[in-house]
């Protein structure tokens, strides 16, 4: 995996006490009253044992259960404990919002999942097919479009930039990268296989879908989010626009060396640039628990793969658990944030974990923590 991909895929009475077993000065509001409290505490200590890691927020929703937990700090060097209002970048969980908007557009009769994407582009783009087979809308939300991971696709930038400097250089390049630049580069893409068959992780797919949705609805991506998700779900702190972020509650992000990183460029919003809080994300995941909702059901519809092994919905990852229950999840990472969100619709369980640090194992470690929480809430032997 090259550094360009890695950096973006890393692209998830209360009291303040001190942890007593190994991490001096670690703050938390955990009340230590239940076995869940104890399990979360031990898991948080383990997760935050890496020196570069800063803060952690955990949100849990289940039958007769709702809780949030917070650990560490939003700003290294300060005793600033995260809260339910702390704003994090959620990385690639943003892709599920884009997939949900696609489901909404399909149900609104504005497009079909198997439509050739060129129906929604103003130029011809003869390059966006291979052996007569076009890229379809469903391919943009399942990493089988054949599009490159990022546009601009600039390998020389990677070769001539140090790892520590790369986030800042990429941020500067992407902040100056316009929609027209993207479409111009799209015209130069050369597919090497029939779309719909080969998995090739792509952030450019959701970004292209964003531009298509904006043109179809004649609304900005952030306004589409507000209309169909943020306002109905009362997610007041969530936005894809940095200008609308509540800066007083915004956490700082750090890399694997504990160094401050830039925030994700706004033109990557549909792929990984949404800002949110643990409270808002619980509302979003609770919404996705309701598969009787047509939008939710369609966004979970398998586009590639098999639930018995591994499948992809509209930017959701999916599999059947050993207990034969559907597990739907997504993780995310930016220059300095990692996230993980998972839901079990048949069981009514949703879990979200947000942290303000990115490294090579952060998303995997968050996934393991989410698994432990699920096992605590639900034992396979239960009916």
Buried (B, 14 or more C-beta within 10 A) or exposed (E): EEBBBBBBBBBBEEEEBEBEEEBEEBBBBBEEEEEBBEBBBEBBBBBBEBEBBBBBBBBBBBEEEEBBBBBBBBBBEEEBBBBBBBBBBBBBBBBBBBBBBBBBBBEEEBBEBEBBBBEBBEEEBEEBBBEEBBBBBBBBBBBBBBBBBBBBBEEEBBEEBEEEEBBEBBBEEBEEBEEEBBBEBBEEBEBEEBBBEEEBBBBBBBBBBBBBBBEBBEBBBBBBBBBBBBEEBEBBBBBBBBEEBBEEBBBBBBBBEBEEBBBBBBBBBBBBBBBBBBBBBBBBBBBBBEBEEEBBBBBBBBBBBEBEEEBBBBBBBBBBBEBEBBBBBBBBBBBBBBBBBBBBBBBBBBBBBBBBBBBEEBBEBBBBBBBBBBEBBBEEEEE
